[in-house]
Amino acid sequence: MPQLKSEYHDGERRVNGIVEKFEDGPIWTVGYLLYDTDSLDAAAIDVPMWSADRMYARISEIGLKVKYIIATHGHWDHIGDMHKLAAITGAKVCGSLADEWMMRDPNGMMIPPPTPLEAVGLDIPLENGMVVQVGKIGLNVIATPGHSAGSISLYIKDWKLLFTGDTLFAGSVGRTDLASGSGEMLSKSILERILSLPEDVAILPGHGPESTLKREKLTNPFVQMIYAGG
């Protein structure tokens, strides 16, 4: 099970946490399980199709208390098993109101899922600047519209760790030809809200491998076009 172990000092506190990666579904979507190793409070960030049982097995093994299930955006490959995991754990579903319509009608998308999915609604709407607290770990919500109108990224400042959903990938960026997508907004989000973060921030995207902002600035052709104003 891929893990990223992190810790930082916050005054007199040592904040310990682990991120585990779950890659599943028909287009290999990545979800993450984040937990505070002291309190065992946890959050799931996206729940791809077919991943809920594996996630819950791990949750049960460790004894985690899942407080939140967070959608980085409303496309079906990222919320495919969200209803199931929420029903099992009782966790609150969080995400942007701008994408809730897709979450409530995942089977009505321009490109529908391969099998019918359960709808899921939001318990907690998230907006830019909010903080989702998971034990001692603070997830800062950054609105990054473009791939969809309600796409968000989640930043743990002290760990220099950013969950980018489908906004920014290693070597690529999110597509903008789906419902509520906008190339102009995607470029603006990446330039002003992601690339403005420190270069040594690690990114954990919704598809593919991890990277860093420095690496993407140097090697990602789409990022270089955004810098050039293309």
FIPAMAR-49333 format. One record per atom (N, C-alpha, C): x, y, z. Coordinates in steps of 0.1 Angstrom, whole numbers, plus 2048, in hexadecimal, padded with zeros to 3 digits. Each point is the difference from the previous one (the first is absolute). Layout:
XYZ...
***
This chain:
8087F48007F880C80080980C8008008087F580880C8007FD80A80B80A8058077FD80980C80A80C7FF7FB80B80480980C8027FE80380F80B7FF80780080480F80580E8017F980880880480D8027FF80480F80880A8047FF80680D80580E7FF7FA80980980580D8017FE80580E80780A8047FF80680D7F780C8007F68018087F780B80180080580F80980980380280480D8067F58087F87FB80A8057F58087FA7F37FB7F98007F57FA7F47FB8087F97F58017F48008057F87F47F47FA7F97FE8047F47F47FB7F98047F67F67FC7F48038047F47F87F47FB7F78037FD7F47F57FB7F78067F77F57F67F97FA8047F77F57F68027F58048007F47F88007F48017F27F97F67FA7FD8007F37F87F88027F38067FA7F67FB8027F27F87F37FC7F48037FA7F77F57FB7FD8037F18067F87F77FE8027F27F67F67FA7F58047FB7F67F67FC7F78067F57F67F87FC7F68047F68057FE7F27F78027F68027FD7F280B8097FA80280C80580B8087FA80B80480B8017F680980B80180A80180E8077F58028077FF80D8088067FD80D80680B8068077FF80D7F780780B7FE7F880B7FA80680C80A7FF80B7FF80880A80980080B7F97FF80E8077F98097FB7FF80E80B8078087FC80A8078098098087FC7FE80F8097FE8087FD7FF80F80A8058097FC80580B80880480B8037F480980D7FD8018037F38077FF80180F7FE80C8057FE80280F7F17FE8037F78077F97F27FF8037F97F57F98067FC7F57FA7F77F67F48057F97FE80E8007F68067F88058007F17F77FE7F78047FE7F27F68077F78058017F37F88057F58037F97F47F67FD7F78037FA7F37FF80C7F68098007F780080A7F57FE7F97F37F48017FB7FB7F97F47FF7F18037F67FA7FB7FE7F18027FC7FA7F280A7FC7F97FE7FA7F37F77F48007FA7FD7F47F87F47FF8097F48047F97F78078057F380580A80180B80280C80680A80280A7FB80080E7F38018027FA80280E8047F48097FE7F47FB8037F480880E80080580A8037F780E80080380380B80A7FA80C7FE80280B8097FA7FC80E7F47FA8007FA7FD80D8087F58078057F67F98087F680680C80680780780A7FA80B8078067FC80880C7F58077FF7FA80880B7FD7F780C7FB7F57FE7FD7F680B80C7FB80680A7FD7F780D7FA80580780980A80080D7FC80780A8087F780580C7F37FF7FE7F780680A7FD80F7FE8008047F47FF80E7FD7F18058027FF80D8037F38078027FF8097F47F97FC7F67FF8087F47F680B80280480D8007F880B8037FA8067F38088007F57FC8077F48047F77F47F88017F58037FB7F37FF80C7F780B8047FA80280C7F88017FD7F17F78077F88017FF7F280880B7FA80B7FD7F980780B7FA7F88067F47F77F87FB7F78057F67F57F57FE7F68037F77F47F78008007F67F580B7FE7F87FF7F67F67FF7F28057F97F77F97FC7F380680C7F780480C8027F980B7F780380680380E7FD80C80580580480D7F67FE80B7F47FF7FD7F57FE80A7F97F37FF8067F77F87F97F37FC7FC7F880C8087FF80B7FD7F880B7FE80980D7FE80D7FE7FE80980B7F47FD8087F57FE7F97F37FD8088027F38098077F67FA8027F480880980280C80B8077FE80980380C7F980980A7F88097FC7F98098097F67F88087F97F77F97F67F88078067F780B80C7FA7FD8067F780980680880C80680B7FD80880780B7F880B8077F58057FA7F980B80580780E7FF80A8007F880880C7FE7F880B7F880380C8037FA80B7F98068027F27F88017F68058037F280280F7FE80C8037FB80380E7FE8048037F17FE80B7FB8048047F37FA80D7FC8028047F47FB80D7FB7F27FF7FB7F880A8047F28017FC7FF8007F080A8067FA8008027F18007F27F98057F68078007F27FA7F67F78067F88048097F67F78077F67FA7F67FD8087F57F67FA7F78057F47F980D7FF7FD8067F47FA8007F580A80280280D8017F680A7F27FA8027F68097FE7F27FB8027FA7F97F48078017F47FC7F97F480C7FB7F88087F780780C7FB7F97FE7F87F47F47FB7FE7FD7F87F47FB8087F47FE80D8027FC8097F680B8087F980C7FC80380B8087FA8027FE7F18078097FA8037FF7F18077F37FD8097FC8088067F37FF7FC7F880D7F67F87FF7FB7F980C8097F58057FE7FC80D8087F58057FC7F37FA8097F68007FE7F37FA7F47F98067FE80280D7F47FA8077FA80B8087F37FF8037F980A80780580280E80180D80580580380D7F68068088027FF80E7F780780980380F8017F580880080280E80280580380E80780B80280580580D7FE80F8017FB80580B7FF80E80280A80580A80180D80180A8068097FA80280E8077FD80A7FC80380E80780E80480C8027FB80780C8038068067F37FA80B7FC8068077F480D8078048097FF7F780E80680280280C7F780680A80580380C7F980F8038018058087F780E80480180380780D80B7FB80680580680D7FB7F980C7F77F67FE7FC7F880C80B7F78047FF7FB80C8097F68057F87F48058037F47FB7FB7F38058097FB80A7FC7FE80C8097FC80B7FE7F180280B7F87FE8017F28028097FD80C7FB7FF80C8097FF80B80780D80180E80080180880C8008048047F27FC7F97F68048037F27F58097FA80580C7FB7F78097F98017FF7F17F57FE7F98008007F27FA80D7FB8088087FA7FC80D7FB7F97FE7F27F48057FF7F97FF7F380480B7F78047FC7F380480A7F67F67FD7F47F880A7FD7F87FF7F48088007F38007F67F88087FF7F47F77FC7F47F68087FD7F77FD7F58077FF7F27FA7F97F78067FE7F37FD7F37FA8057F58077FC7F37FC7F17FE8027FB80580A7F28028027FE80D8087F48058007FD80D8078037FF80F7FE7F48068027FF80E80C7F980580A7FE7F780D7F980480780880B8047F880A80880680B80D7F880180A80780680C7F980580180180F8087F88068007FF80F80F80180480480A80880E8038038027FE80F80A7F88038057FF80E80D8088007FF80D80480B8097FF80D7FC8077FE7FB80C80C7FD8088077F37FB7F97F87F88077F47FA8048037F27FC80C7FA8028037F27FB7F57F77F37FD8027FA7F57F97F28057FA7FE7FE7F47F48057F97F97F57F87F47FD8037F77F77F97FA8087F58037FD7F37FC8087F57F47FB7F87FA7F48047F57FB7F88047FF7F27F78057F68047FF7F280480E7FB80480880880580D7FB80E8007FB8097F980780E8007FC8057F18028067FB7F68067F280180F8017FE8077F580280E7FF7FC8018007F180580B7FA8018007F27F48057F87F58038067F48037F97F78098097F58047FA7F58078087F37FA7FC7F68048087F27FA7FE7FA8047F37F87F87FA7F98037F47F580A8037FC8087F67F680A8027F47FF7F77FF7F57F97F57FE7F67F47F98068007FE80D7F47FA8077F780B8057F57FB8067F680A80580680980A7FE80D7FE80480B80980F8037FF8077F97F780F8027FF80380E7F980B80580380580D7F980F8008008058017F480F8017FE80580D8067F980A7FF80480D80580180080F7F67FA8067FF7FF80F80B7F68058027F57F980A7F780480E8078008038077F680D8077FF80280A80B7F580780380080A80B8027F980D7F97F58038017F980C80E7FB8038067FA7F580D7FA80180B80B8037FF80B7F880A80B8017FF80780D7F38048047FF80980B7FE7F880E7FB7F48007FD7FA80D8097F38028067FB7F68087F480380F8047FE8048057F580E8037FD80580C8097F780780780480A8098057FA80E7FE7F38028047F980C80F7FD7FF8077FD80B80E7FD7FF8047F57F780B8017F98047F67F68027F28068037FF80D8027F38057F47F98057F48067FD7F47F98037FE7F47F87FD7F58067FD7F37F97F18007FC7FD7FB7F47F37FF7FC7FB7F27FF7F47FD8057FA7F37FF7F38017F78017FC7F47F58037F67F67F48007F58037F97F57F67FF8027F57F680B8017F98047F57F68108008008067F57FF80E7FF7FE80980280C80D8027FE80980180B80180D80680780180B80280C80880B8087F880180D80480A8097FA80380B80A80780A7FB80280D8087FD80B7F77FD80C8067FE80B7F780C8047F980C7FF80680C8037F88027F87F47FD7F38018017F77F57F78037F57F38048047F68037F680480D7F980580A80780480D7FA80B7FD7F58097F680380B7FE7F77FD7F77F57F77F68027FE7F67F67F27FE7FA7F68068067F27FF7FB7FE8097F57FD7FB7F47FF8097F47F38098017F67FB8077F480880280280B8098077FE80B80380A80980980B7FA8097FC7F78098097F97F88097F77F57FA7F97F88087F87F780A8087FC7FC80C7F980980880880C80480D7FD80480980B8038028097F48007FA7F48028087F47F48077FC7F57FE8067F38067FD7F97F97F48047F37FE7F97F97F57F47F9804
***
